[in-house]
């Protein structure tokens, strides 16, 4: 179980530059997620999106 309130992610930066190695390893090895989060404006909280975005792999285009 991971409580994102216990993770120390800065909110003034984004994506891979703030990646937490332990959280990334745990989430990358998971087969799936069960999330228990409050609803906020018919969606999930921005902090959860911020934390999940730290594990995104940015697609690179081959420009020739």
N, CA, C, O and CB atoms as a CASP TS submission, in Angstrom:
PFRMAT TS
TARGET T0000
AUTHOR 0000-0000-0000
METHOD Language model
MODEL 1
PARENT N/A
ATOM      1  N   UNK     1       0.846  -1.171   0.000  1.00  0.00           N
ATOM      2  CA  UNK     1       0.000   0.000   0.000  1.00  0.00           C
ATOM      3  C   UNK     1       0.896   1.240   0.000  1.00  0.00           C
ATOM      4  O   UNK     1       1.871   1.324   0.747  1.00  0.00           O
ATOM      5  CB  UNK     1      -0.965  -0.005   1.222  1.00  0.00           C
ATOM      6  N   UNK     2       0.544   2.182  -0.843  1.00  0.00           N
ATOM      7  CA  UNK     2       1.303   3.424  -0.960  1.00  0.00           C
ATOM      8  C   UNK     2       0.381   4.585  -0.620  1.00  0.00           C
ATOM      9  O   UNK     2      -0.688   4.733  -1.212  1.00  0.00           O
ATOM     10  CB  UNK     2       1.907   3.591  -2.391  1.00  0.00           C
ATOM     11  N   UNK     3       0.791   5.392   0.320  1.00  0.00           N
ATOM     12  CA  UNK     3       0.054   6.603   0.681  1.00  0.00           C
ATOM     13  C   UNK     3       0.833   7.775   0.097  1.00  0.00           C
ATOM     14  O   UNK     3       1.918   8.104   0.578  1.00  0.00           O
ATOM     15  CB  UNK     3      -0.128   6.744   2.254  1.00  0.00           C
ATOM     16  N   UNK     4       0.281   8.408  -0.941  1.00  0.00           N
ATOM     17  CA  UNK     4       1.043   9.468  -1.610  1.00  0.00           C
ATOM     18  C   UNK     4       1.274  10.677  -0.715  1.00  0.00           C
ATOM     19  O   UNK     4       2.129  11.511  -1.011  1.00  0.00           O
ATOM     20  CB  UNK     4       0.326   9.905  -2.868  1.00  0.00           C
ATOM     21  N   UNK     5       0.519  10.780   0.378  1.00  0.00           N
ATOM     22  CA  UNK     5       0.771  11.873   1.308  1.00  0.00           C
ATOM     23  C   UNK     5       2.118  11.720   1.991  1.00  0.00           C
ATOM     24  O   UNK     5       2.685  12.699   2.477  1.00  0.00           O
ATOM     25  CB  UNK     5      -0.333  11.947   2.348  1.00  0.00           C
ATOM     26  N   UNK     6       2.637  10.491   2.033  1.00  0.00           N
ATOM     27  CA  UNK     6       3.926  10.233   2.669  1.00  0.00           C
ATOM     28  C   UNK     6       5.107  10.464   1.719  1.00  0.00           C
ATOM     29  O   UNK     6       6.252  10.542   2.164  1.00  0.00           O
ATOM     30  CB  UNK     6       3.962   8.810   3.192  1.00  0.00           C
ATOM     31  N   UNK     7       4.837  10.574   0.430  1.00  0.00           N
ATOM     32  CA  UNK     7       5.895  10.816  -0.553  1.00  0.00           C
ATOM     33  C   UNK     7       6.207  12.301  -0.591  1.00  0.00           C
ATOM     34  O   UNK     7       5.319  13.134  -0.408  1.00  0.00           O
ATOM     35  CB  UNK     7       5.482  10.306  -1.962  1.00  0.00           C
ATOM     36  N   UNK     8       7.446  12.624  -0.823  1.00  0.00           N
ATOM     37  CA  UNK     8       7.874  14.029  -0.823  1.00  0.00           C
ATOM     38  C   UNK     8       8.196  14.476  -2.246  1.00  0.00           C
ATOM     39  O   UNK     8       9.358  14.549  -2.645  1.00  0.00           O
ATOM     40  CB  UNK     8       9.109  14.231   0.098  1.00  0.00           C
ATOM     41  N   UNK     9       7.134  14.774  -3.003  1.00  0.00           N
ATOM     42  CA  UNK     9       7.302  15.283  -4.355  1.00  0.00           C
ATOM     43  C   UNK     9       7.155  16.794  -4.344  1.00  0.00           C
ATOM     44  O   UNK     9       6.183  17.306  -3.788  1.00  0.00           O
ATOM     45  CB  UNK     9       6.284  14.639  -5.321  1.00  0.00           C
ATOM     46  N   UNK    10       8.087  17.522  -4.940  1.00  0.00           N
ATOM     47  CA  UNK    10       7.898  18.968  -5.042  1.00  0.00           C
ATOM     48  C   UNK    10       6.766  19.255  -6.034  1.00  0.00           C
ATOM     49  O   UNK    10       6.617  18.537  -7.023  1.00  0.00           O
ATOM     50  CB  UNK    10       9.220  19.677  -5.485  1.00  0.00           C
ATOM     51  N   UNK    11       5.997  20.261  -5.786  1.00  0.00           N
ATOM     52  CA  UNK    11       4.890  20.590  -6.683  1.00  0.00           C
ATOM     53  C   UNK    11       5.236  21.714  -7.657  1.00  0.00           C
ATOM     54  O   UNK    11       4.388  22.142  -8.439  1.00  0.00           O
ATOM     55  CB  UNK    11       3.672  20.979  -5.875  1.00  0.00           C
ATOM     56  N   UNK    12       6.466  22.188  -7.612  1.00  0.00           N
ATOM     57  CA  UNK    12       6.856  23.270  -8.515  1.00  0.00           C
ATOM     58  C   UNK    12       7.653  22.774  -9.714  1.00  0.00           C
ATOM     59  O   UNK    12       8.203  23.581 -10.463  1.00  0.00           O
ATOM     60  CB  UNK    12       7.663  24.301  -7.765  1.00  0.00           C
ATOM     61  N   UNK    13       7.724  21.473  -9.905  1.00  0.00           N
ATOM     62  CA  UNK    13       8.395  20.884 -11.052  1.00  0.00           C
ATOM     63  C   UNK    13       7.513  19.752 -11.560  1.00  0.00           C
ATOM     64  O   UNK    13       6.471  19.470 -10.969  1.00  0.00           O
ATOM     65  CB  UNK    13       9.834  20.372 -10.683  1.00  0.00           C
ATOM     66  N   UNK    14       7.905  19.115 -12.622  1.00  0.00           N
ATOM     67  CA  UNK    14       7.026  18.106 -13.198  1.00  0.00           C
ATOM     68  C   UNK    14       7.795  16.927 -13.781  1.00  0.00           C
ATOM     69  O   UNK    14       8.996  16.989 -14.041  1.00  0.00           O
ATOM     70  CB  UNK    14       6.164  18.726 -14.264  1.00  0.00           C
ATOM     71  N   UNK    15       7.048  15.865 -13.969  1.00  0.00           N
ATOM     72  CA  UNK    15       7.458  14.662 -14.679  1.00  0.00           C
ATOM     73  C   UNK    15       8.716  14.014 -14.123  1.00  0.00           C
ATOM     74  O   UNK    15       8.922  13.953 -12.911  1.00  0.00           O
ATOM     75  CB  UNK    15       7.668  14.983 -16.110  1.00  0.00           C
ATOM     76  N   UNK    16       9.553  13.532 -15.035  1.00  0.00           N
ATOM     77  CA  UNK    16      10.684  12.699 -14.623  1.00  0.00           C
ATOM     78  C   UNK    16      11.720  13.404 -13.760  1.00  0.00           C
ATOM     79  O   UNK    16      12.480  12.738 -13.057  1.00  0.00           O
ATOM     80  CB  UNK    16      11.355  12.165 -15.823  1.00  0.00           C
ATOM     81  N   UNK    17      11.772  14.706 -13.791  1.00  0.00           N
ATOM     82  CA  UNK    17      12.788  15.417 -13.012  1.00  0.00           C
ATOM     83  C   UNK    17      12.573  15.279 -11.507  1.00  0.00           C
ATOM     84  O   UNK    17      13.501  15.521 -10.736  1.00  0.00           O
ATOM     85  CB  UNK    17      12.796  16.884 -13.390  1.00  0.00           C
ATOM     86  N   UNK    18      11.373  14.897 -11.072  1.00  0.00           N
ATOM     87  CA  UNK    18      11.106  14.747  -9.637  1.00  0.00           C
ATOM     88  C   UNK    18      10.830  13.296  -9.257  1.00  0.00           C
ATOM     89  O   UNK    18      10.277  13.033  -8.189  1.00  0.00           O
ATOM     90  CB  UNK    18       9.922  15.618  -9.230  1.00  0.00           C
ATOM     91  N   UNK    19      11.205  12.364 -10.106  1.00  0.00           N
ATOM     92  CA  UNK    19      10.895  10.961  -9.897  1.00  0.00           C
ATOM     93  C   UNK    19      11.483  10.434  -8.590  1.00  0.00           C
ATOM     94  O   UNK    19      12.636  10.706  -8.257  1.00  0.00           O
ATOM     95  CB  UNK    19      11.407  10.141 -11.060  1.00  0.00           C
ATOM     96  N   UNK    20      10.665   9.675  -7.854  1.00  0.00           N
ATOM     97  CA  UNK    20      11.097   8.990  -6.636  1.00  0.00           C
ATOM     98  C   UNK    20      11.416   7.547  -7.033  1.00  0.00           C
ATOM     99  O   UNK    20      10.532   6.826  -7.495  1.00  0.00           O
ATOM    100  CB  UNK    20       9.988   9.054  -5.496  1.00  0.00           C
ATOM    101  N   UNK    21      12.664   7.121  -6.858  1.00  0.00           N
ATOM    102  CA  UNK    21      13.113   5.816  -7.347  1.00  0.00           C
ATOM    103  C   UNK    21      12.323   4.653  -6.749  1.00  0.00           C
ATOM    104  O   UNK    21      11.963   3.718  -7.465  1.00  0.00           O
ATOM    105  CB  UNK    21      14.583   5.634  -7.042  1.00  0.00           C
ATOM    106  N   UNK    22      12.052   4.700  -5.454  1.00  0.00           N
ATOM    107  CA  UNK    22      11.325   3.600  -4.803  1.00  0.00           C
ATOM    108  C   UNK    22       9.876   3.530  -5.295  1.00  0.00           C
ATOM    109  O   UNK    22       9.373   2.445  -5.587  1.00  0.00           O
ATOM    110  CB  UNK    22      11.353   3.771  -3.268  1.00  0.00           C
ATOM    111  N   UNK    23       9.208   4.675  -5.388  1.00  0.00           N
ATOM    112  CA  UNK    23       7.834   4.703  -5.890  1.00  0.00           C
ATOM    113  C   UNK    23       7.784   4.224  -7.336  1.00  0.00           C
ATOM    114  O   UNK    23       6.887   3.465  -7.704  1.00  0.00           O
ATOM    115  CB  UNK    23       7.244   6.120  -5.778  1.00  0.00           C
ATOM    116  N   UNK    24       8.727   4.653  -8.154  1.00  0.00           N
ATOM    117  CA  UNK    24       8.759   4.254  -9.558  1.00  0.00           C
ATOM    118  C   UNK    24       8.959   2.751  -9.712  1.00  0.00           C
ATOM    119  O   UNK    24       8.290   2.110 -10.522  1.00  0.00           O
ATOM    120  CB  UNK    24       9.862   5.000 -10.290  1.00  0.00           C
ATOM    121  N   UNK    25       9.871   2.199  -8.940  1.00  0.00           N
ATOM    122  CA  UNK    25      10.116   0.752  -9.012  1.00  0.00           C
ATOM    123  C   UNK    25       8.877  -0.033  -8.599  1.00  0.00           C
ATOM    124  O   UNK    25       8.536  -1.032  -9.233  1.00  0.00           O
ATOM    125  CB  UNK    25      11.308   0.360  -8.120  1.00  0.00           C
ATOM    126  N   UNK    26       8.210   0.406  -7.551  1.00  0.00           N
ATOM    127  CA  UNK    26       7.005  -0.269  -7.087  1.00  0.00           C
ATOM    128  C   UNK    26       5.891  -0.177  -8.119  1.00  0.00           C
ATOM    129  O   UNK    26       5.243  -1.180  -8.419  1.00  0.00           O
ATOM    130  CB  UNK    26       6.541   0.323  -5.763  1.00  0.00           C
ATOM    131  N   UNK    27       5.660   1.008  -8.664  1.00  0.00           N
ATOM    132  CA  UNK    27       4.570   1.174  -9.624  1.00  0.00           C
ATOM    133  C   UNK    27       4.862   0.491 -10.956  1.00  0.00           C
ATOM    134  O   UNK    27       3.945  -0.015 -11.602  1.00  0.00           O
ATOM    135  CB  UNK    27       4.303   2.647  -9.854  1.00  0.00           C
ATOM    136  N   UNK    28       6.125   0.469 -11.375  1.00  0.00           N
ATOM    137  CA  UNK    28       6.471  -0.186 -12.636  1.00  0.00           C
ATOM    138  C   UNK    28       6.385  -1.700 -12.550  1.00  0.00           C
ATOM    139  O   UNK    28       6.171  -2.363 -13.565  1.00  0.00           O
ATOM    140  CB  UNK    28       7.860   0.215 -13.062  1.00  0.00           C
ATOM    141  N   UNK    29       6.545  -2.258 -11.363  1.00  0.00           N
ATOM    142  CA  UNK    29       6.468  -3.708 -11.227  1.00  0.00           C
ATOM    143  C   UNK    29       5.048  -4.195 -10.937  1.00  0.00           C
ATOM    144  O   UNK    29       4.804  -5.401 -10.910  1.00  0.00           O
ATOM    145  CB  UNK    29       7.399  -4.169 -10.127  1.00  0.00           C
ATOM    146  N   UNK    30       4.117  -3.278 -10.723  1.00  0.00           N
ATOM    147  CA  UNK    30       2.730  -3.653 -10.412  1.00  0.00           C
ATOM    148  C   UNK    30       1.991  -4.077 -11.680  1.00  0.00           C
ATOM    149  O   UNK    30       2.234  -3.548 -12.765  1.00  0.00           O
ATOM    150  CB  UNK    30       1.987  -2.477  -9.731  1.00  0.00           C
ATOM    151  N   UNK    31       1.088  -5.037 -11.521  1.00  0.00           N
ATOM    152  CA  UNK    31       0.231  -5.450 -12.629  1.00  0.00           C
ATOM    153  C   UNK    31      -0.946  -4.494 -12.805  1.00  0.00           C
ATOM    154  O   UNK    31      -1.546  -4.432 -13.877  1.00  0.00           O
ATOM    155  CB  UNK    31      -0.279  -6.874 -12.402  1.00  0.00           C
ATOM    156  N   UNK    32      -1.269  -3.761 -11.764  1.00  0.00           N
ATOM    157  CA  UNK    32      -2.377  -2.815 -11.807  1.00  0.00           C
ATOM    158  C   UNK    32      -2.431  -2.009 -10.525  1.00  0.00           C
ATOM    159  O   UNK    32      -1.626  -2.204  -9.614  1.00  0.00           O
ATOM    160  CB  UNK    32      -3.703  -3.542 -12.033  1.00  0.00           C
ATOM    161  N   UNK    33      -3.390  -1.104 -10.470  1.00  0.00           N
ATOM    162  CA  UNK    33      -3.555  -0.247  -9.306  1.00  0.00           C
ATOM    163  C   UNK    33      -4.999  -0.302  -8.835  1.00  0.00           C
ATOM    164  O   UNK    33      -5.920  -0.353  -9.649  1.00  0.00           O
ATOM    165  CB  UNK    33      -3.141   1.203  -9.625  1.00  0.00           C
ATOM    166  N   UNK    34      -5.192  -0.291  -7.554  1.00  0.00           N
ATOM    167  CA  UNK    34      -6.494  -0.039  -6.951  1.00  0.00           C
ATOM    168  C   UNK    34      -6.314   1.243  -6.168  1.00  0.00           C
ATOM    169  O   UNK    34      -5.530   1.303  -5.220  1.00  0.00           O
ATOM    170  CB  UNK    34      -6.995  -1.247  -6.034  1.00  0.00           C
ATOM    171  N   UNK    35      -7.044   2.265  -6.568  1.00  0.00           N
ATOM    172  CA  UNK    35      -6.871   3.571  -5.941  1.00  0.00           C
ATOM    173  C   UNK    35      -8.113   3.926  -5.135  1.00  0.00           C
ATOM    174  O   UNK    35      -9.241   3.795  -5.609  1.00  0.00           O
ATOM    175  CB  UNK    35      -6.585   4.655  -7.000  1.00  0.00           C
ATOM    176  N   UNK    36      -7.885   4.369  -3.934  1.00  0.00           N
ATOM    177  CA  UNK    36      -8.950   4.882  -3.078  1.00  0.00           C
ATOM    178  C   UNK    36      -8.651   6.363  -2.888  1.00  0.00           C
ATOM    179  O   UNK    36      -7.754   6.740  -2.134  1.00  0.00           O
ATOM    180  CB  UNK    36      -9.035   4.105  -1.686  1.00  0.00           C
ATOM    181  N   UNK    37      -9.418   7.192  -3.583  1.00  0.00           N
ATOM    182  CA  UNK    37      -9.180   8.633  -3.562  1.00  0.00           C
ATOM    183  C   UNK    37     -10.507   9.368  -3.472  1.00  0.00           C
ATOM    184  O   UNK    37     -11.538   8.845  -3.896  1.00  0.00           O
ATOM    185  CB  UNK    37      -8.395   9.083  -4.815  1.00  0.00           C
ATOM    186  N   UNK    38     -10.490  10.559  -2.931  1.00  0.00           N
ATOM    187  CA  UNK    38     -11.724  11.349  -2.915  1.00  0.00           C
ATOM    188  C   UNK    38     -12.014  11.909  -4.308  1.00  0.00           C
ATOM    189  O   UNK    38     -11.103  12.156  -5.098  1.00  0.00           O
ATOM    190  CB  UNK    38     -11.623  12.498  -1.883  1.00  0.00           C
ATOM    191  N   UNK    39     -13.283  12.102  -4.584  1.00  0.00           N
ATOM    192  CA  UNK    39     -13.654  12.743  -5.840  1.00  0.00           C
ATOM    193  C   UNK    39     -13.480  14.248  -5.681  1.00  0.00           C
ATOM    194  O   UNK    39     -13.865  14.821  -4.661  1.00  0.00           O
ATOM    195  CB  UNK    39     -15.120  12.386  -6.250  1.00  0.00           C
ATOM    196  N   UNK    40     -12.909  14.874  -6.676  1.00  0.00           N
ATOM    197  CA  UNK    40     -12.709  16.317  -6.651  1.00  0.00           C
ATOM    198  C   UNK    40     -13.148  16.874  -7.991  1.00  0.00           C
ATOM    199  O   UNK    40     -12.500  16.622  -9.006  1.00  0.00           O
ATOM    200  CB  UNK    40     -11.223  16.685  -6.346  1.00  0.00           C
ATOM    201  N   UNK    41     -14.225  17.617  -8.010  1.00  0.00           N
ATOM    202  CA  UNK    41     -14.781  18.177  -9.256  1.00  0.00           C
ATOM    203  C   UNK    41     -14.984  17.110 -10.330  1.00  0.00           C
ATOM    204  O   UNK    41     -14.611  17.303 -11.486  1.00  0.00           O
ATOM    205  CB  UNK    41     -13.861  19.273  -9.795  1.00  0.00           C
ATOM    206  N   UNK    42     -15.575  15.990  -9.940  1.00  0.00           N
ATOM    207  CA  UNK    42     -15.885  14.864 -10.828  1.00  0.00           C
ATOM    208  C   UNK    42     -14.637  14.202 -11.402  1.00  0.00           C
ATOM    209  O   UNK    42     -14.693  13.616 -12.483  1.00  0.00           O
ATOM    210  CB  UNK    42     -16.770  15.332 -11.961  1.00  0.00           C
ATOM    211  N   UNK    43     -13.543  14.285 -10.714  1.00  0.00           N
ATOM    212  CA  UNK    43     -12.294  13.677 -11.134  1.00  0.00           C
ATOM    213  C   UNK    43     -11.498  13.325  -9.885  1.00  0.00           C
ATOM    214  O   UNK    43     -12.054  13.277  -8.788  1.00  0.00           O
ATOM    215  CB  UNK    43     -11.486  14.626 -12.073  1.00  0.00           C
ATOM    216  N   UNK    44     -10.214  13.081 -10.041  1.00  0.00           N
ATOM    217  CA  UNK    44      -9.351  12.783  -8.902  1.00  0.00           C
ATOM    218  C   UNK    44      -8.483  13.998  -8.597  1.00  0.00           C
ATOM    219  O   UNK    44      -8.334  14.878  -9.444  1.00  0.00           O
ATOM    220  CB  UNK    44      -8.470  11.536  -9.181  1.00  0.00           C
ATOM    221  N   UNK    45      -7.909  14.057  -7.397  1.00  0.00           N
ATOM    222  CA  UNK    45      -7.114  15.227  -7.000  1.00  0.00           C
ATOM    223  C   UNK    45      -5.888  15.458  -7.883  1.00  0.00           C
ATOM    224  O   UNK    45      -5.286  14.516  -8.399  1.00  0.00           O
ATOM    225  CB  UNK    45      -6.669  15.074  -5.567  1.00  0.00           C
ATOM    226  N   UNK    46      -5.541  16.711  -8.040  1.00  0.00           N
ATOM    227  CA  UNK    46      -4.391  17.079  -8.859  1.00  0.00           C
ATOM    228  C   UNK    46      -3.079  16.499  -8.360  1.00  0.00           C
ATOM    229  O   UNK    46      -2.201  16.176  -9.159  1.00  0.00           O
ATOM    230  CB  UNK    46      -4.278  18.563  -8.925  1.00  0.00           C
ATOM    231  N   UNK    47      -2.933  16.363  -7.034  1.00  0.00           N
ATOM    232  CA  UNK    47      -1.699  15.799  -6.490  1.00  0.00           C
ATOM    233  C   UNK    47      -1.514  14.354  -6.945  1.00  0.00           C
ATOM    234  O   UNK    47      -0.389  13.932  -7.212  1.00  0.00           O
ATOM    235  CB  UNK    47      -1.705  15.873  -4.957  1.00  0.00           C
ATOM    236  N   UNK    48      -2.602  13.592  -7.037  1.00  0.00           N
ATOM    237  CA  UNK    48      -2.490  12.214  -7.522  1.00  0.00           C
ATOM    238  C   UNK    48      -2.023  12.202  -8.971  1.00  0.00           C
ATOM    239  O   UNK    48      -1.162  11.398  -9.329  1.00  0.00           O
ATOM    240  CB  UNK    48      -3.840  11.474  -7.388  1.00  0.00           C
ATOM    241  N   UNK    49      -2.566  13.064  -9.802  1.00  0.00           N
ATOM    242  CA  UNK    49      -2.118  13.150 -11.197  1.00  0.00           C
ATOM    243  C   UNK    49      -0.639  13.529 -11.257  1.00  0.00           C
ATOM    244  O   UNK    49       0.124  12.959 -12.037  1.00  0.00           O
ATOM    245  CB  UNK    49      -2.968  14.181 -11.982  1.00  0.00           C
ATOM    246  N   UNK    50      -0.251  14.470 -10.448  1.00  0.00           N
ATOM    247  CA  UNK    50       1.147  14.915 -10.403  1.00  0.00           C
ATOM    248  C   UNK    50       2.073  13.740 -10.067  1.00  0.00           C
ATOM    249  O   UNK    50       3.111  13.557 -10.703  1.00  0.00           O
ATOM    250  CB  UNK    50       1.323  16.053  -9.363  1.00  0.00           C
ATOM    251  N   UNK    51       1.687  12.953  -9.067  1.00  0.00           N
ATOM    252  CA  UNK    51       2.503  11.806  -8.657  1.00  0.00           C
ATOM    253  C   UNK    51       2.542  10.747  -9.756  1.00  0.00           C
ATOM    254  O   UNK    51       3.607  10.200 -10.041  1.00  0.00           O
ATOM    255  CB  UNK    51       1.956  11.194  -7.352  1.00  0.00           C
ATOM    256  N   UNK    52       1.397  10.448 -10.381  1.00  0.00           N
ATOM    257  CA  UNK    52       1.372   9.442 -11.438  1.00  0.00           C
ATOM    258  C   UNK    52       2.157   9.901 -12.666  1.00  0.00           C
ATOM    259  O   UNK    52       2.787   9.084 -13.338  1.00  0.00           O
ATOM    260  CB  UNK    52      -0.069   9.125 -11.829  1.00  0.00           C
ATOM    261  N   UNK    53       2.126  11.183 -12.960  1.00  0.00           N
ATOM    262  CA  UNK    53       2.859  11.719 -14.114  1.00  0.00           C
ATOM    263  C   UNK    53       4.369  11.574 -13.976  1.00  0.00           C
ATOM    264  O   UNK    53       5.079  11.633 -14.980  1.00  0.00           O
ATOM    265  CB  UNK    53       2.513  13.177 -14.309  1.00  0.00           C
ATOM    266  N   UNK    54       4.874  11.388 -12.774  1.00  0.00           N
ATOM    267  CA  UNK    54       6.325  11.242 -12.618  1.00  0.00           C
ATOM    268  C   UNK    54       6.823   9.958 -13.254  1.00  0.00           C
ATOM    269  O   UNK    54       8.025   9.812 -13.476  1.00  0.00           O
ATOM    270  CB  UNK    54       6.708  11.269 -11.142  1.00  0.00           C
ATOM    271  N   UNK    55       5.929   9.024 -13.555  1.00  0.00           N
ATOM    272  CA  UNK    55       6.330   7.760 -14.166  1.00  0.00           C
ATOM    273  C   UNK    55       6.006   7.664 -15.642  1.00  0.00           C
ATOM    274  O   UNK    55       6.155   6.599 -16.242  1.00  0.00           O
ATOM    275  CB  UNK    55       5.679   6.634 -13.454  1.00  0.00           C
ATOM    276  N   UNK    56       5.565   8.767 -16.238  1.00  0.00           N
ATOM    277  CA  UNK    56       5.267   8.738 -17.668  1.00  0.00           C
ATOM    278  C   UNK    56       6.555   8.653 -18.476  1.00  0.00           C
ATOM    279  O   UNK    56       7.554   9.298 -18.158  1.00  0.00           O
ATOM    280  CB  UNK    56       4.459   9.979 -18.081  1.00  0.00           C
ATOM    281  N   UNK    57       6.507   7.863 -19.504  1.00  0.00           N
ATOM    282  CA  UNK    57       7.606   7.829 -20.464  1.00  0.00           C
ATOM    283  C   UNK    57       7.190   8.738 -21.616  1.00  0.00           C
ATOM    284  O   UNK    57       6.212   8.456 -22.308  1.00  0.00           O
ATOM    285  CB  UNK    57       7.924   6.349 -20.960  1.00  0.00           C
ATOM    286  N   UNK    58       7.909   9.799 -21.819  1.00  0.00           N
ATOM    287  CA  UNK    58       7.588  10.721 -22.891  1.00  0.00           C
ATOM    288  C   UNK    58       7.917  10.081 -24.230  1.00  0.00           C
ATOM    289  O   UNK    58       9.008   9.546 -24.427  1.00  0.00           O
ATOM    290  CB  UNK    58       8.348  12.047 -22.719  1.00  0.00           C
ATOM    291  N   UNK    59       6.965  10.144 -25.141  1.00  0.00           N
ATOM    292  CA  UNK    59       7.181   9.600 -26.482  1.00  0.00           C
ATOM    293  C   UNK    59       8.075  10.570 -27.256  1.00  0.00           C
ATOM    294  O   UNK    59       7.887  11.785 -27.208  1.00  0.00           O
ATOM    295  CB  UNK    59       5.818   9.368 -27.231  1.00  0.00           C
ATOM    296  N   UNK    60       9.021  10.021 -27.947  1.00  0.00           N
ATOM    297  CA  UNK    60       9.890  10.861 -28.774  1.00  0.00           C
ATOM    298  C   UNK    60       9.606  10.552 -30.231  1.00  0.00           C
ATOM    299  O   UNK    60       9.478   9.391 -30.619  1.00  0.00           O
ATOM    300  CB  UNK    60      11.398  10.631 -28.439  1.00  0.00           C
ATOM    301  N   UNK    61       9.514  11.567 -31.007  1.00  0.00           N
ATOM    302  CA  UNK    61       9.263  11.391 -32.446  1.00  0.00           C
ATOM    303  C   UNK    61      10.580  11.393 -33.184  1.00  0.00           C
ATOM    304  O   UNK    61      11.486  12.163 -32.867  1.00  0.00           O
ATOM    305  CB  UNK    61       8.331  12.502 -32.998  1.00  0.00           C
ATOM    306  N   UNK    62      10.676  10.536 -34.156  1.00  0.00           N
ATOM    307  CA  UNK    62      11.859  10.496 -34.996  1.00  0.00           C
ATOM    308  C   UNK    62      11.651  11.500 -36.130  1.00  0.00           C
ATOM    309  O   UNK    62      10.929  11.220 -37.087  1.00  0.00           O
ATOM    310  CB  UNK    62      12.127   9.047 -35.546  1.00  0.00           C
ATOM    311  N   UNK    63      12.278  12.653 -36.020  1.00  0.00           N
ATOM    312  CA  UNK    63      12.114  13.699 -37.027  1.00  0.00           C
ATOM    313  C   UNK    63      13.275  13.622 -38.002  1.00  0.00           C
ATOM    314  O   UNK    63      14.440  13.811 -37.653  1.00  0.00           O
ATOM    315  CB  UNK    63      12.033  15.110 -36.373  1.00  0.00           C
ATOM    316  N   UNK    64      12.909  13.341 -39.210  1.00  0.00           N
ATOM    317  CA  UNK    64      13.937  13.257 -40.268  1.00  0.00           C
ATOM    318  C   UNK    64      13.681  14.252 -41.338  1.00  0.00           C
ATOM    319  O   UNK    64      14.438  14.328 -42.305  1.00  0.00           O
ATOM    320  CB  UNK    64      13.993  11.871 -40.875  1.00  0.00           C
TER
END
